[in-house]
């Protein structure tokens, strides 16, 4: 399966690095292809190192202004701009996993939320909420639904889990369900 992973390119506390490393290893051991932002720094590097060391493949999608940070020797696409990068990261994916990250990660995740909300994809969206990282977002999305700002329930848009093992269980539930590959697209 092609699994898009959104996550930080910054050096962050060890608990997030351990979770990214374990997730990468589990994705690699399962033979999945990790599609990521292409940067060889921070959590991105940790996750892709672990996935490749465990036998998985990776496909990076970066942008020109970040070329100096590209992972050497990786399969890489250079997008025209950040919007094009998001579109390519979300295209032809079987699932999207959001790991701890900053505003760039949040921007990518909200695009995936909108695609799910508008029924433009059936590719599952899974948030790895290590140490409750995404609990405030989960609470906000629930409040948006309760107060009629979000016209679908959170369960119809995203799944929030706390461990890499739970991410893998959600991914394996997809592959075991016999569902076909969903194409995420940015077109209305």
CORTALIN-V170347 format. One record per backbone hydrogen bond with DSSP energy under -0.5 kcal/mol. NH is the residue of the N-H (numbers start at 1). CO is the residue of the C=O. If there is no record, write none. Layout:
nh=NH co=CO
nh=NH co=CO
//
This chain:
nh=3 co=1
nh=3 co=33
nh=4 co=2
nh=4 co=95
nh=5 co=35
nh=6 co=97
nh=8 co=100
nh=16 co=13
nh=17 co=13
nh=18 co=14
nh=19 co=15
nh=20 co=16
nh=21 co=17
nh=22 co=18
nh=23 co=19
nh=24 co=20
nh=25 co=21
nh=26 co=22
nh=27 co=23
nh=28 co=24
nh=29 co=25
nh=30 co=26
nh=31 co=28
nh=32 co=27
nh=33 co=1
nh=34 co=32
nh=34 co=57
nh=35 co=3
nh=35 co=33
nh=36 co=34
nh=36 co=59
nh=40 co=69
nh=43 co=10
nh=44 co=8
nh=44 co=41
nh=45 co=41
nh=46 co=42
nh=47 co=43
nh=48 co=44
nh=49 co=45
nh=50 co=46
nh=51 co=47
nh=52 co=48
nh=53 co=49
nh=54 co=50
nh=55 co=52
nh=56 co=51
nh=57 co=32
nh=59 co=34
nh=60 co=75
nh=61 co=36
nh=62 co=77
nh=64 co=79
nh=66 co=63
nh=67 co=64
nh=69 co=66
nh=70 co=67
nh=71 co=38
nh=74 co=71
nh=75 co=58
nh=77 co=60
nh=79 co=62
nh=79 co=77
nh=85 co=81
nh=86 co=82
nh=87 co=83
nh=88 co=84
nh=89 co=85
nh=90 co=86
nh=91 co=87
nh=93 co=90
nh=94 co=2
nh=95 co=2
nh=96 co=124
nh=97 co=4
nh=98 co=126
nh=99 co=6
nh=99 co=97
nh=106 co=102
nh=107 co=103
nh=108 co=104
nh=109 co=105
nh=110 co=106
nh=111 co=107
nh=112 co=108
nh=113 co=109
nh=114 co=110
nh=115 co=111
nh=116 co=112
nh=117 co=113
nh=118 co=114
nh=119 co=116
nh=120 co=115
nh=121 co=115
nh=124 co=94
nh=126 co=96
nh=126 co=124
nh=127 co=159
nh=128 co=98
nh=128 co=126
nh=129 co=127
nh=129 co=161
nh=130 co=128
nh=132 co=129
nh=133 co=130
nh=135 co=132
nh=138 co=134
nh=139 co=135
nh=140 co=136
nh=141 co=137
nh=142 co=138
nh=143 co=139
nh=144 co=140
nh=145 co=141
nh=146 co=142
nh=147 co=143
nh=148 co=145
nh=149 co=144
nh=150 co=144
nh=151 co=149
nh=156 co=153
nh=157 co=154
nh=158 co=154
nh=159 co=125
nh=161 co=127
nh=161 co=159
nh=167 co=163
nh=168 co=164
nh=169 co=165
nh=170 co=166
nh=171 co=167
nh=172 co=168
nh=173 co=169
nh=174 co=170
nh=175 co=171
nh=176 co=172
nh=177 co=173
nh=177 co=174
nh=178 co=175
nh=179 co=174
nh=184 co=90
nh=184 co=182
//
